[in-house]
Amino acid sequence: MKKVQDELPGGLKWTSQRIDETNAERFSNLDVIEKHLDRELETDLIVEYLKDETSD
């Protein structure tokens, strides 16, 4: 994870995923984890955008 953190530019939103025995098989490698975290951030951005649209 240190490698991923060093490559991120500052000012970005952060997300996290707890990996334990209940989901370790699902998150078996760094590529899968990275894709999941990217999707989480995309979802957050869409939700924020939709909130702004409905409040206008």
The 8 nearest C-alpha neighbors of each residue, nearest first, counted from 0:
[[1, 3, 2, 4, 29, 5, 33, 32],
 [0, 2, 4, 3, 5, 6, 7, 29],
 [3, 1, 0, 5, 4, 6, 7, 29],
 [4, 2, 0, 6, 1, 5, 7, 33],
 [3, 5, 1, 6, 7, 2, 0, 8],
 [4, 6, 2, 3, 7, 1, 8, 0],
 [7, 5, 3, 4, 8, 2, 1, 9],
 [8, 6, 4, 5, 9, 3, 11, 10],
 [9, 7, 6, 10, 11, 5, 4, 12],
 [10, 8, 11, 7, 12, 6, 5, 4],
 [11, 9, 8, 12, 7, 13, 4, 6],
 [12, 10, 9, 13, 8, 7, 40, 14],
 [11, 13, 10, 14, 40, 9, 43, 44],
 [14, 12, 11, 15, 40, 36, 10, 39],
 [13, 15, 36, 40, 12, 39, 16, 37],
 [14, 16, 17, 36, 13, 39, 18, 35],
 [15, 17, 18, 14, 36, 32, 35, 39],
 [16, 18, 19, 15, 22, 23, 26, 21],
 [17, 19, 23, 22, 16, 20, 26, 21],
 [18, 20, 23, 21, 22, 17, 24, 26],
 [19, 21, 23, 22, 18, 24, 25, 17],
 [20, 22, 19, 23, 18, 24, 25, 17],
 [21, 23, 25, 24, 20, 19, 18, 26],
 [24, 22, 26, 20, 25, 19, 18, 27],
 [23, 25, 27, 22, 26, 20, 21, 28],
 [26, 24, 22, 23, 27, 31, 28, 32],
 [27, 25, 23, 24, 32, 28, 31, 22],
 [26, 28, 24, 25, 23, 31, 29, 32],
 [29, 27, 30, 31, 26, 32, 25, 33],
 [28, 30, 32, 31, 33, 27, 26, 0],
 [31, 29, 33, 32, 28, 34, 35, 27],
 [32, 30, 34, 29, 33, 28, 26, 35],
 [33, 31, 29, 35, 30, 34, 26, 36],
 [32, 34, 30, 36, 35, 31, 29, 37],
 [35, 33, 37, 31, 32, 36, 30, 38],
 [34, 36, 32, 38, 33, 37, 31, 39],
 [37, 35, 39, 33, 38, 34, 32, 40],
 [38, 36, 34, 40, 39, 35, 33, 41],
 [39, 37, 41, 35, 36, 40, 42, 34],
 [38, 40, 36, 42, 37, 41, 43, 35],
 [39, 41, 43, 37, 42, 38, 44, 36],
 [42, 40, 38, 44, 43, 39, 37, 45],
 [41, 43, 39, 45, 40, 44, 38, 46],
 [44, 42, 40, 46, 41, 45, 47, 39],
 [45, 43, 47, 41, 42, 46, 48, 40],
 [44, 46, 48, 42, 47, 43, 49, 41],
 [45, 47, 49, 43, 48, 44, 50, 42],
 [48, 46, 50, 44, 45, 49, 43, 51],
 [49, 47, 45, 51, 46, 50, 44, 52],
 [48, 50, 52, 46, 51, 47, 45, 53],
 [51, 49, 47, 53, 48, 52, 46, 54],
 [50, 52, 48, 54, 49, 53, 47, 55],
 [53, 51, 49, 50, 54, 55, 48, 47],
 [54, 52, 50, 51, 55, 49, 48, 47],
 [53, 55, 51, 52, 50, 49, 48, 47],
 [54, 53, 52, 51, 50, 49, 48, 47]]
